[in-house]
Amino acid sequence: MVYLTFALLIVIDLLLAPSHLFEHILMESILGYDALHVNSLNWTAILGTATGALFTYQLFALRKWRYKTMTVIGFTCILGYLAISYFTIDYNLPKQAFILPVFLRSFGYVIIAICFLTSLSRVPFQNFFQAVTIQSFVSAAFGAALGDSIVGHALQVVTKKNAMLLGAAFDHVNPASYKLPAGELYGALQQHALLVSMKELYGWLLMIGLFCLFVFMVKESSLRPKYAIHPKFRTIRRAIKHELREGAK
């Protein structure tokens, strides 16, 4: 249980890394929002956190839903955040477009945080405090820093690649190279490469999240082969012969 929650928390922190890196760059540098508009989205995050905690209390604590069900719900909300961000990211994105992704992100994370912390109650008492310490270390410090560093490095690499690919079109044949000053042209190129790179990384993280969700559902599913009945060929042959005899009569 400790190893599973440890791995899933690292994956979730990796999937949530764009909330620390991309959103502020997108809203401030590309969309041109001021600090008041950016900070106003914190109310949406607070609402998502409170709603997720109430949702978990009603269904997980009172109605005793399974760990797997609640984890899938929380993980799906985080994937919804990535999917909406991937399909809606643009230059003319209004502030209202961030409300649903931010809500889903906070809603899903608080569900997973509560479920993972509660799952440690199954750990023996002599190892309980070590397990809580490990999970707290990952969720509070190590996981976010690791996810931000990986996604931040990937953003730098992908941005350089996209800037080279997009910049190849601006040669002496392209009329835009003569109409715009060199500094303005370079700034527009870097901005467009940054936006394309964010969209690309949102897509990669969404595919990684879908794969991890599929692996988790298969691993925790009760429909694994060990629960299935596999009759022997001898039994099948006898059943067929019996049916043929009964049909001949």
C-alpha positions in Angstrom: 0.0 0.0 0.0 2.8 2.5 0.9 4.7 1.8 -2.4 1.5 2.1 -4.5 0.5 5.5 -2.9 4.1 6.6 -3.2 4.2 5.9 -6.9 0.7 7.4 -7.6 1.5 10.6 -5.7 4.6 11.1 -7.8 2.6 10.6 -11.0 -0.1 13.0 -9.8 2.4 15.7 -8.9 3.9 15.2 -12.4 0.4 15.7 -14.0 -0.3 18.7 -11.8 3.0 20.4 -12.6 1.5 22.6 -15.4 -0.6 24.3 -12.7 2.6 25.7 -11.2 4.4 26.4 -14.5 2.1 26.9 -17.4 -0.8 28.8 -16.0 1.1 31.9 -14.7 3.2 32.1 -17.9 0.1 31.7 -20.0 -2.1 34.2 -18.1 0.6 36.8 -17.5 3.1 36.7 -20.4 0.8 35.6 -23.3 -2.8 36.6 -22.3 -1.6 39.8 -20.4 -3.7 39.3 -17.3 -2.8 41.4 -14.2 -2.2 40.0 -10.8 -5.8 40.6 -9.7 -7.3 38.4 -12.4 -4.7 35.7 -11.8 -5.3 35.6 -8.0 -9.0 35.7 -8.4 -8.9 32.1 -9.7 -7.7 31.0 -6.2 -11.4 31.3 -5.1 -12.2 28.6 -7.7 -9.4 26.4 -6.3 -10.8 26.9 -2.7 -14.3 26.0 -3.9 -13.0 22.9 -5.7 -11.1 21.8 -2.5 -14.1 22.4 -0.2 -16.5 20.6 -2.7 -14.1 17.7 -3.0 -13.7 17.3 0.7 -17.5 17.3 1.2 -17.9 14.8 -1.7 -15.3 12.5 -0.1 -16.9 12.8 3.3 -20.4 11.9 2.0 -19.4 9.0 -0.3 -16.1 7.7 1.2 -16.6 8.2 4.9 -20.4 7.8 5.2 -21.3 5.5 2.3 -18.1 3.5 2.4 -17.2 3.7 -1.3 -14.1 1.7 -2.2 -10.6 3.1 -2.4 -10.4 2.2 -6.1 -13.6 4.0 -6.9 -12.6 7.2 -5.2 -9.1 7.1 -6.7 -10.5 6.7 -10.2 -12.9 9.6 -9.7 -10.1 11.9 -8.5 -7.7 10.7 -11.2 -10.3 11.3 -13.8 -10.9 14.9 -12.6 -7.2 15.6 -13.0 -7.2 14.1 -16.5 -10.2 16.3 -17.3 -8.2 19.3 -16.2 -5.4 18.3 -18.6 -7.8 17.5 -21.5 -9.7 20.8 -21.2 -6.4 22.7 -21.0 -5.1 20.9 -24.1 -8.2 21.6 -26.2 -8.8 25.2 -25.2 -5.4 26.8 -24.9 -5.3 29.7 -27.2 -4.2 33.4 -27.6 -7.8 34.7 -27.0 -8.6 32.6 -24.0 -11.0 34.4 -21.5 -10.6 34.1 -17.8 -13.9 32.2 -17.5 -12.2 29.3 -19.5 -9.9 28.6 -16.5 -12.7 28.1 -14.0 -13.7 24.5 -14.8 -10.1 23.2 -15.2 -9.0 24.8 -11.9 -12.1 23.4 -10.2 -11.5 19.9 -11.5 -7.8 20.0 -10.5 -8.5 21.0 -6.9 -11.6 18.7 -6.7 -9.6 15.6 -7.9 -6.5 16.3 -5.9 -8.3 16.6 -2.5 -10.1 13.3 -3.1 -6.9 11.5 -3.8 -5.1 13.1 -0.9 -7.8 12.1 1.6 -8.1 8.5 0.2 -4.3 7.9 0.2 -3.9 9.3 3.7 -6.8 7.1 4.9 -5.4 4.0 3.2 -2.4 4.2 5.5 -4.7 3.1 8.4 -4.2 -0.4 7.1 -0.5 -0.2 7.8 0.6 -2.0 11.0 0.9 0.4 14.0 4.6 0.0 14.4 5.1 1.2 10.8 2.3 3.7 10.7 4.2 6.8 11.5 7.0 6.0 9.0 4.3 5.5 6.3 2.6 8.8 7.1 6.0 10.6 7.1 6.9 9.2 3.7 3.6 10.2 2.1 3.7 13.6 3.7 7.2 14.1 2.4 6.1 13.3 -1.1 2.8 15.2 -1.2 4.1 18.3 0.6 7.7 18.8 -0.7 9.4 16.2 -2.8 6.6 15.4 -5.3 5.8 18.9 -6.4 9.5 19.8 -6.8 10.2 16.7 -8.8 7.2 17.2 -11.1 8.0 20.9 -11.7 11.7 20.2 -12.5 10.8 17.4 -15.0 8.0 19.4 -16.7 10.1 22.6 -16.6 13.0 20.9 -18.3 10.7 19.4 -20.9 9.2 22.8 -21.6 12.7 24.3 -22.3 13.6 21.4 -24.6 10.3 21.4 -26.5 10.2 25.2 -26.8 13.7 25.2 -28.4 12.6 22.5 -30.8 9.4 24.3 -31.8 11.2 27.6 -32.1 13.7 26.0 -34.6 10.8 24.4 -36.5 8.7 27.5 -36.7 11.6 29.8 -37.3 12.6 27.8 -40.4 9.7 29.5 -42.3 11.0 33.0 -41.7 13.6 33.3 -44.5 14.2 35.9 -47.2 11.3 34.5 -49.3 8.7 35.0 -46.5 7.2 38.6 -46.8 6.7 38.7 -43.0 10.5 38.9 -42.6 10.5 42.3 -44.2 7.2 43.7 -42.8 8.1 43.2 -39.1 11.2 44.4 -37.2 13.7 41.7 -36.2 13.0 42.1 -32.5 9.2 42.0 -32.9 9.5 39.0 -35.2 11.7 37.1 -32.7 9.4 37.9 -29.8 6.3 36.7 -31.7 8.2 33.5 -32.7 9.2 32.7 -29.1 5.7 33.4 -27.9 4.1 31.1 -30.5 6.7 28.4 -29.8 6.0 28.7 -26.1 2.2 28.3 -26.6 2.7 25.3 -29.0 5.0 23.7 -26.5 2.5 24.1 -23.7 -0.2 22.4 -25.8 2.2 19.6 -26.7 3.2 18.9 -23.1 -0.5 19.0 -22.0 -1.1 16.3 -24.6 1.8 14.2 -23.5 0.8 14.4 -19.8 -2.8 13.5 -20.7 -1.6 10.4 -22.5 0.7 9.5 -19.6 -2.2 10.0 -17.2 -4.5 7.8 -19.3 -1.9 5.0 -19.4 -1.4 5.2 -15.6 -5.1 5.1 -15.0 -5.5 2.1 -17.3 -2.7 0.2 -15.5 -4.2 1.1 -12.1 -7.7 -0.1 -13.1 -6.3 -3.4 -14.5 -4.1 -4.0 -11.4 -6.9 -3.3 -9.0 -9.7 -4.9 -11.0 -11.5 -8.0 -9.7 -11.8 -9.3 -13.2 -8.2 -10.5 -13.4 -7.5 -14.0 -14.8 -7.0 -15.5 -11.3 -10.7 -15.0 -10.5 -11.8 -16.5 -13.8 -12.8 -20.2 -14.4 -10.8 -22.0 -17.0 -12.2 -25.4 -17.7 -10.0 -28.1 -19.1 -10.3 -29.3 -22.7 -11.3 -32.7 -21.4 -14.3 -31.2 -19.6 -15.3 -29.2 -22.7 -15.0 -32.3 -24.9 -17.2 -34.3 -22.5 -19.8 -31.6 -22.4 -19.9 -31.4 -26.2 -20.3 -35.2 -26.5 -23.0 -35.1 -23.9 -24.9 -32.5 -25.8 -24.6 -34.4 -29.1 -25.9 -37.6 -27.4 -28.9 -35.8 -26.0 -29.6 -34.2 -29.4 -29.4 -37.6 -31.1 -32.0 -39.0 -28.8 
